[in-house]
Amino acid sequence: MIRYYVIPALALIVSLGACSKDANSPTDGETKDSTNNPPAAPGKKGADFSTNMQYGAWNDDIVALKAHWYYTWGNKLHDASPKNCEFVPMFWGQADVNTSNINAVKALKDQGKIKYVLGFNEPNRADQSNMTVSQALKLWPQLESIGVPLGSPAADWPTRQWFYDFMDSCKAQNKRVDFICVHMYANVDENVYLNTLKDIYNKYKLPIWITEFAPADWNAQTPAANPYKPDQVLAFMQRLLPKLEQLDYVKRYSWFSGDPKSAQMWSSALIDVNGNLTDLGKWYASYQPNTAIAK
């Protein structure tokens, strides 16, 4: 499904991507008193891969990218998880919020194995977690009960009305959100991303995690029709990531690796069809690397 948004002042029309859950699941604006944040991971750079990914092996790819933290769109810590790399569980949608999963994540917290929890994945989209604001609010106290800093649901673009309504309702109902999770898919102008992040931070004054981002052209029908070529995407990454590192309110970021066969996102892929790092992936791995990560 193609979606279009006009970003004010830039008149940029984009359509925004999404990711399905892990098969093994996955001041102004402030809500009630936030849980004290535990020590952050050594670096901001993360990785996101489903455990049933098509190309390569999810845990090998996280190690290869030298990520400091990762998530899988699920809430289970797998035995094959990389060492010396922080796992962050996600409650992807309604079905994941049950007593068994909540207790399992609480146990991970009690064992010191997790420090944060991520909220719902693109609940404003019918082809993702597909929840009304009321449904999300009804389930939210169960996520709060885990007792770690809790990330907001991530809409398919940070300024969607669904997200505004959720945050307004959390404030009115004294529900807790400790940091904002955002998904960002646009062109190769880093200012589109940076200006949107600034607007969201100024509105809520909460830390931001960019849990999905990459250039994408959702109208492209063939790879050749995609205007964002690998060298352009690499140059974009090389411009944007240092700026994200400099922004104090951006606490973490995780590039979304496009399908290398996808017309819309092939040039944003970190992993090729053989499961090896692309040139883009090699640069991402080399930037702010986690040198302690191991399989």
Residue pairs with C-beta under 8 A, 6 or more apart in sequence:
1 126
1 127
2 15
2 218
2 219
3 15
3 16
3 156
3 218
4 13
4 14
4 15
5 13
5 14
5 15
5 16
5 157
6 12
6 13
7 14
7 186
7 192
7 196
9 195
10 189
10 191
10 192
10 195
12 186
12 187
12 189
12 192
14 157
14 185
14 186
14 187
14 216
14 218
15 185
15 216
15 218
15 219
16 156
16 157
16 183
16 185
16 216
16 218
17 156
17 183
17 185
17 212
17 214
17 216
17 218
17 256
17 264
17 265
18 121
18 122
18 125
18 127
18 128
18 156
18 183
19 48
19 50
19 73
19 121
19 128
19 212
19 256
20 50
20 73
20 128
21 50
21 73
21 74
21 90
21 92
21 93
21 96
21 121
21 129
22 50
22 51
22 52
22 72
22 73
22 74
22 76
22 92
23 50
23 51
23 52
23 74
24 51
24 52
24 72
24 74
24 76
24 78
25 73
25 74
25 75
25 76
25 90
25 92
25 96
26 50
26 71
26 72
26 73
26 74
26 75
26 76
26 89
26 90
26 91
26 92
26 96
26 121
27 205
28 203
28 204
28 205
29 167
29 171
29 203
29 204
29 205
29 206
30 171
30 204
30 205
30 206
31 170
31 171
31 174
31 175
31 176
31 177
32 174
32 175
32 176
33 176
34 149
34 176
34 178
35 147
35 148
35 149
35 150
35 176
35 178
37 149
37 178
38 115
38 148
38 149
39 115
40 251
40 252
41 68
41 69
41 86
41 252
42 68
42 290
43 68
43 288
43 290
44 68
44 244
44 245
44 250
44 251
44 252
44 253
44 288
45 66
45 67
45 68
45 241
45 252
45 253
45 254
45 284
45 287
45 288
45 290
46 67
46 68
46 69
46 70
46 71
46 88
46 211
46 252
46 253
46 254
47 61
47 62
47 65
47 67
47 69
47 70
47 254
47 255
48 70
48 71
48 72
48 73
48 211
48 212
48 254
48 256
48 257
49 58
49 61
49 62
49 70
49 72
49 257
50 58
50 72
50 73
51 58
51 72
51 74
51 78
52 58
53 61
54 259
55 259
55 260
55 271
55 272
55 273
55 274
55 275
56 271
56 274
56 275
56 276
57 275
58 72
59 78
59 80
59 81
59 82
59 295
60 275
60 295
61 257
61 270
61 271
61 275
62 70
62 82
62 85
62 293
63 82
63 85
63 293
63 294
63 295
64 277
64 281
64 285
65 270
65 277
65 281
65 284
65 285
66 285
66 286
66 289
66 290
66 291
66 293
67 82
67 85
67 254
67 290
67 293
68 85
68 86
68 288
68 290
68 293
69 85
69 86
69 87
69 88
69 252
69 254
70 82
70 85
70 86
70 87
70 88
70 254
71 87
71 88
71 89
71 90
71 118
71 211
71 254
72 78
72 90
73 90
73 92
73 121
74 89
74 90
74 92
74 96
75 89
75 90
75 91
75 92
75 96
75 101
75 104
75 105
76 89
76 104
77 87
77 89
77 108
77 113
77 114
81 87
82 293
82 294
82 295
83 293
83 294
83 295
84 290
84 292
84 293
84 294
85 290
85 293
86 114
86 115
87 113
87 114
88 114
88 115
88 116
88 117
88 118
89 105
89 108
89 114
89 117
89 118
90 117
90 118
90 119
90 121
91 97
91 101
91 117
91 118
91 119
91 120
91 143
92 120
92 121
92 129
93 120
93 121
93 123
93 128
93 129
93 130
93 131
94 129
94 131
94 135
94 139
97 139
97 142
97 143
102 142
102 143
102 145
102 146
105 114
105 117
105 146
106 145
106 146
106 147
108 114
109 115
109 146
109 147
109 148
114 148
115 148
115 149
116 148
116 149
116 150
116 151
116 179
117 143
117 146
117 148
117 149
117 150
117 151
118 151
118 154
118 181
118 209
118 211
119 136
119 140
119 143
119 150
119 151
119 152
119 153
119 154
119 177
119 181
120 129
120 131
120 136
120 153
120 154
121 128
121 129
121 153
121 154
122 128
122 129
122 153
122 154
122 155
122 156
122 183
123 129
123 130
123 131
123 132
123 135
123 136
123 153
123 155
123 162
124 155
124 156
124 160
124 162
124 163
125 156
128 156
129 153
131 153
133 162
133 165
133 166
133 169
136 153
136 166
137 166
137 169
137 170
137 173
137 175
140 170
140 175
141 175
143 150
144 150
144 175
144 176
149 178
149 179
150 176
150 177
150 178
150 179
151 177
151 178
151 179
151 180
151 181
151 209
151 211
152 163
152 166
152 167
152 177
152 179
152 180
152 181
153 163
153 166
153 181
154 181
154 182
154 183
154 211
154 212
155 162
155 163
155 182
155 183
156 183
157 183
157 184
157 185
157 196
158 180
158 182
158 183
158 184
158 196
158 197
158 199
158 200
159 196
159 199
159 200
167 177
167 204
169 175
170 176
170 177
177 206
178 206
178 207
179 206
179 207
179 208
179 209
179 251
180 200
180 201
180 204
180 206
180 207
180 208
180 209
181 208
181 209
181 211
182 196
182 197
182 200
182 208
182 209
182 210
182 211
182 213
183 210
183 211
183 212
183 213
183 256
184 193
184 196
184 210
184 212
184 213
185 212
185 213
185 214
185 215
185 216
185 218
185 256
186 192
186 193
186 215
186 216
187 215
187 217
187 228
188 215
188 228
188 232
188 233
188 235
188 236
189 236
190 236
190 239
190 240
190 243
193 213
193 240
194 240
194 243
194 247
197 208
197 210
197 247
197 249
197 250
200 208
201 208
201 249
207 249
207 250
207 251
208 249
208 250
208 251
209 250
209 251
209 252
209 253
209 254
210 244
210 250
210 252
210 253
210 254
211 252
211 254
212 254
212 256
213 253
213 254
213 255
213 256
214 233
214 255
214 256
214 257
214 258
214 265
214 268
215 228
215 232
215 233
215 236
215 265
215 267
215 268
216 228
216 258
216 264
216 265
216 268
217 225
217 226
217 227
217 228
217 264
218 264
219 264
220 226
220 227
220 263
220 264
221 263
222 263
223 263
223 266
223 267
225 263
226 263
226 264
226 265
226 266
226 267
228 236
228 267
228 268
229 267
230 267
230 278
230 279
230 280
232 267
233 267
233 268
233 280
234 279
234 280
234 283
237 255
237 280
237 283
237 284
238 283
241 253
241 287
241 288
244 250
244 253
245 288
255 268
255 270
255 284
256 265
256 268
257 268
257 269
257 270
257 271
257 281
258 264
258 265
258 266
258 267
258 268
258 269
259 265
259 266
259 269
260 266
260 269
260 271
260 272
260 273
260 278
261 273
262 269
267 280
268 280
269 278
269 280
269 281
270 277
270 278
270 280
270 281
270 284
271 277
271 278
271 281
272 278
277 285
